[in-house]
Each structure stands twice: as structure tokens, then as C-alpha cells.
Amino acid sequence: MRPVYAISGGVSKFAKARPDKTFQAIVKEAYDDAIQDIGLDFSTFTKLVDGSVASYFSDHFTRQLMAGIMVQDYLGLCPKPGHRVEGGGATGGLCFQE
């Protein structure tokens, strides 16, 4: 059987600060937007996902070295594999190479 890939993207509300939500909830906004884009509901999509790639510069902005796994847990993706990509100013672009 050939693997099937779904490519989508989501964006959370952009603001200088978001004191109304945790960073996990902000990521979930983008996650939900991406799921809606491909036409699946949250539980169906989460069952189909094999793992995740996190790309962030969390050390300075969220004061958290484990932000990727915290979001993965928040989204219900544990114990699926997770991978962190970081490369300074190129962090976001490097994620797409993975």
C-alpha cells in the first residue's frame, strides 16, 4: 500500500501578545485551521497522524525547552513520535525540509 500525505497549514491569530491563551492553545488554533482546510474533524485527523515535527525558538519566547512535546500532548498526539527542528533564524524554513 502506498503512503498518503495530506499537506495543509493553519495560522493562529497574530498579535504582539496573547495573554488570553497558553502557547498550546495558540498552536491548537493553527492545528484546527489546518484540519478544517483538508476537511476532516479533529478526532479523525488525530487518529491518522503518524507523528509531528515541531519548529520553534522556544527557549527565549516561552521559556520552555520542551514546548514541542507539551503541544503534542495537548493535541492528543502522545505517544506518537515527535521531532524538533531548530536552526536559528532559519528554524521555520528548516521544518519544511523535514
Buried (B, 14 or more C-beta within 10 A) or exposed (E): EEEEEEEBEBEBEEEEEBEEEBBBEBBBBBBBBBBBEEEBEBEEBBEEBEEBBBBBBBEEEBEBEEBBBBBBBBBEBEEEEBEBBBEEEEBEEBBEEE
